[in-house]
């Protein structure tokens, strides 16, 4: 069960402090995508509105991007993205992959 505070983590409120990005990451990211654009994309992918993307959800997104990827490819990508081995993709991990 998701706590009420978690359910609203990504709602209409600003992601700002909940999803901090280091200066270096922020500077590199701003070259192509703004932080606001990344937050909006993250919100769109966060179907469950829980503040993170489950690995199955992000795996589905990857499959939509390239249907030639094998399950082994997808699992490798997910393992690389999920830096903290939490079983989910948080905003910082999402920013890293989107700005790689």
For each residue, the residues with C-beta under 8 A, 3 or more apart:
1:
2: 6 7 48 50
3: 6 7
4: 7 8
5: 8 9
6: 2 3 9 50 51
7: 2 3 4 11 49 50
8: 4 5 11 13 49
9: 5 6 18 50 51
10: 13 15 18 42 43 46 49 50 51
11: 7 8 49
12:
13: 8 10
14:
15: 10 18 19 39 42 43 91
16: 19 20
17: 20
18: 9 10 15 51 91
19: 15 16 39 42 90 91 92
20: 16 17 92
21: 25 26 29 35 91 92 95
22: 25 26
23: 26 27
24: 27 28
25: 21 22 28 29 92 95 96 99
26: 21 22 23 29 30 35
27: 23 24 30 31
28: 24 25 31 99
29: 21 25 26 32 33 34 35 38 95 98 99
30: 26 27 33 34 35
31: 27 28
32: 29 99
33: 29 30 37 38 98 99
34: 29 30 37 38
35: 21 26 29 30 38 39
36: 39 40
37: 33 34 40 41
38: 29 33 34 35 41 42 94 95 98 99
39: 15 19 35 36 42 43 91
40: 36 37 43 44
41: 37 38 44 45 98
42: 10 15 19 38 39 45 46 53 91 94
43: 10 15 39 40 46
44: 40 41
45: 41 42 53 57 58 61 94
46: 10 42 43 49 50 51 52 53
47: 57
48: 2 54 57
49: 7 8 10 11 46
50: 2 6 7 9 10 46
51: 6 9 10 18 46 90 91
52: 46 86 88 89 90 91
53: 42 45 46 57 58 61 88 89 94
54: 48 57 58 87 88 89
55: 58 59 78 82 87 88 89
56: 59 60
57: 45 47 48 53 54 60 61
58: 45 53 54 55 61 62 78 81 89
59: 55 56 62 63 74 75 78
60: 56 57 63 64
61: 45 53 57 58 64 65
62: 58 59 65 66 69 74 77 78
63: 59 60 66 67 69 74
64: 60 61 67
65: 61 62
66: 62 63 69
67: 63 64
68:
69: 62 63 66 73 74 77
70: 73 74
71: 74 75
72: 75 76
73: 69 70 76 77
74: 59 62 63 69 70 71 77 78
75: 59 71 72 78 79
76: 72 73 79 80
77: 62 69 73 74 80 81
78: 55 58 59 62 74 75 81 82
79: 75 76 82
80: 76 77
81: 58 77 78 89 93 96 97
82: 55 78 79 85 86 87 88 89 93
83: 93 96
84: 90 93
85: 82
86: 52 82 90
87: 54 55 82
88: 52 53 54 55 82
89: 52 53 54 55 58 81 82 93 94 97
90: 19 51 52 84 86 93 94
91: 15 18 19 21 39 42 51 52 94 95
92: 19 20 21 25 95 96
93: 81 82 83 84 89 90 96 97
94: 38 42 45 53 89 90 91 97 98
95: 21 25 29 38 91 92 98 99
96: 25 81 83 92 93 99 100
97: 81 89 93 94 100
98: 29 33 38 41 94 95
99: 25 28 29 32 33 38 95 96
100: 96 97
